[in-house]
Amino acid sequence: MYIAIEGPIGVGKTSLSRILSEHYRARLLEEVVEENPFLPAFYADPQRYGFQVQVFFLLSRFRQLEGAAQGELFSRSLVADYLFDKDFIFASMNLKDSEFALYADLYTHLKPRLTQPDLTIYLRADVNLLLERIEKRGREYEKSMKPSYLGDLLEHYDEYFSSYGGKLLILNAREFDFVEGLQDRLRVLERVDGALGVGV
């Protein structure tokens, strides 16, 4: 079993992935964000550093997921706090013209080499909730993020998942406080069990 959790910045992907990995006794695969050396510069000047930040993320995520597939993916359940396709969502928003064409060519060659999730969970949220959670976790380079950028990002996520080809469960993050609310956590686990057909 392979579950991927996706959604915009600050929506709670890592928190939910930890809950699910414990619930299913699955291996946890967490995205390594802080290792991207271009990220602080990107938030200060997206047009100048967009290509560098996207290619770094693309290759980093590919290596991580490819390594998981070659290791324990088929012998043990896996929960990842990101979907490989997330990088394409960001790139389609942040890159233009020849830079996006070059990026898309690289992405197209890498994606078929990875295993697709048995279930993808899309955590949706509104801009205000994202701003609240971004402020709460206190990453310095995220503090300059504008509501307009987050709004644009949400539109790109919705557009991508409106035609997603795999098995998909959509959860509204505003409706579930799965970090501090036990009942909400149980409701989420019930929804995920149902989507996976566990116990059916």
C-alpha atoms as one frame of an Amber mdcrd trajectory, in Angstrom:
protein
   0.000   0.000   0.000   1.316   3.401  -1.025  -0.453   6.593   0.111   0.593
  10.115  -0.921  -0.718  13.277   0.718  -0.802  16.515  -1.201  -1.999  20.084
  -0.783  -0.761  23.671  -0.610   1.891  25.096   1.705   0.985  24.833   5.385
  -2.154  22.704   4.965  -1.002  19.880   7.269   0.441  17.252   4.922   3.271
  16.185   7.216   1.038  16.013  10.291  -1.490  13.806   8.499   1.204  11.604
   6.982   2.623  10.910  10.447  -0.826   9.990  11.748  -1.457   7.640   8.823
   1.961   6.012   8.973   1.360   5.197  12.635  -2.201   3.981  11.979  -1.157
   1.645   9.152   2.278   0.817  10.617   3.734   2.102   7.384   7.076   3.556
   6.486   7.004   7.383   6.522   8.594   9.333   3.688   8.867  13.064   4.393
   9.744  15.726   1.870  13.041  17.471   2.570  12.259  21.159   2.025  14.970
  22.924   3.990  17.767  21.348   1.928  16.838  23.412  -1.154  19.485  26.187
  -1.167  17.471  28.320  -3.615  14.257  28.484  -1.566  14.894  31.645   0.514
  16.076  33.507  -2.591  13.028  32.256  -4.504  10.568  33.706  -1.997  12.398
  37.030  -2.242  12.608  37.005  -6.069  10.434  34.244  -7.670  11.074  35.222
 -11.273  14.845  35.080 -10.944  15.126  31.871  -8.925  12.059  29.923 -10.072
  13.878  27.575 -12.436  16.646  26.709  -9.981  14.259  25.992  -7.125  11.972
  23.820  -9.272  14.711  21.710 -10.838  16.334  21.131  -7.440  12.998  19.975
  -5.999  12.230  17.818  -9.030  15.514  15.910  -8.859  15.482  15.695  -5.064
  11.949  14.253  -4.963  12.685  11.875  -7.819  15.765  10.461  -6.072  13.878
  10.083  -2.800  10.890   8.283  -4.343  13.055   6.149  -6.617  15.113   5.092
  -3.607  11.961   4.170  -1.695  10.725   2.047  -4.601  14.029   0.192  -4.850
  14.039  -0.388  -1.104  10.994  -1.255   0.960   8.099   0.056  -1.139   6.862
  -3.343  -2.291   7.505  -5.186   0.963   6.084  -2.601   3.361   3.353   0.035
   3.221   4.480   3.600   2.555   2.979   6.989   3.413   4.554  10.030   1.724
   3.784  13.628   2.642   3.995  14.699  -0.997   3.098  13.596  -4.503   5.792
  13.678  -7.174   3.417  15.667  -9.386   3.379  18.533  -6.894   6.526  19.894
  -8.438   4.824  20.158 -11.817   1.963  22.107 -10.166   4.416  24.653  -8.768
   6.452  24.794 -11.967   3.369  25.474 -14.089   2.748  28.503 -11.908   6.309
  29.743 -11.394   7.991  29.130 -14.757   7.352  30.646 -18.176   8.149  29.951
 -21.807  11.508  28.250 -22.471  12.218  27.594 -18.785   8.910  25.763 -18.356
   9.427  23.854 -21.618  12.847  22.640 -20.443  11.474  21.743 -17.022   8.469
  19.899 -18.535  10.757  17.836 -20.759  12.783  16.712 -17.743   9.633  15.967
 -15.717   8.117  13.919 -18.578  11.187  11.690 -18.715  11.342  11.120 -14.951
   7.700  10.524 -13.975   7.157   7.156 -15.758  10.044   5.673 -13.778   8.179
   6.066 -10.461   5.438   3.952  -8.870   2.061   5.690  -8.647   0.236   5.827
  -5.269  -2.645   3.471  -4.499  -4.382   6.478  -2.939  -3.689  10.207  -3.061
  -5.219  12.451  -0.409  -5.714  16.074  -1.437  -5.957  18.422   1.551  -7.831
  21.550   0.454  -7.805  24.814   2.383  -8.652  28.484   2.061  -6.013  31.215
   2.011  -6.756  32.418   5.552  -6.220  28.956   7.022  -2.928  28.593   5.178
  -1.713  31.975   6.434  -2.626  30.999  10.012  -0.715  27.739   9.802   2.295
  29.243   8.017   2.584  31.863  10.756   2.214  29.215  13.453   5.071  27.049
  12.177   7.343  30.088  11.841   9.615  29.334   8.901  11.403  32.627   8.311
  11.531  32.373   4.508   7.747  31.766   4.323   6.783  34.919   6.223   6.971
  37.096   3.111   4.497  34.893   1.239   1.613  36.951  -0.124  -2.066  35.941
   0.025  -2.277  36.450  -3.743   0.464  33.853  -4.282  -1.352  31.353  -2.072
  -4.631  32.053  -3.863  -2.979  31.396  -7.214  -1.451  28.204  -5.837  -4.845
  26.974  -4.627  -6.301  27.518  -8.096  -3.495  25.485  -9.667  -4.023  22.650
  -7.171  -7.772  22.569  -7.814  -7.199  22.571 -11.552  -4.691  19.723 -11.343
  -6.858  17.505  -9.154 -10.009  18.173 -11.181  -8.592  15.788 -13.795  -6.369
  13.564 -11.629  -6.197  10.057 -13.045  -5.519   8.059  -9.881  -7.553   7.125
  -6.831  -8.255  10.357  -4.975  -9.714  11.374  -1.605 -10.359  15.100  -1.071
 -10.489  16.429   2.501 -11.251  20.001   3.512  -8.611  20.948   6.094 -10.962
  23.528   7.628 -13.348  20.717   8.618 -10.795  18.438  10.305  -8.439  19.342
  13.146  -6.666  15.998  13.012  -3.659  17.311  14.956  -5.422  18.304  18.191
  -8.939  16.850  17.791  -9.239  13.122  18.511 -12.726  12.843  17.006 -11.619
  14.648  13.853  -8.635  12.323  13.610 -10.880   9.282  13.873 -13.196  10.719
  11.200 -10.246  11.190   8.852  -8.974   7.665   9.488 -12.454   6.320   8.755
 -12.563   8.216   5.457  -9.116   6.935   4.463  -9.995   3.351   5.449 -13.109
   3.630   3.276 -11.160   4.976   0.299  -8.669   2.112   0.609 -11.353  -0.498
   1.150  -9.835  -1.457   4.506 -12.230  -3.583   6.541 -14.777  -3.688   3.716
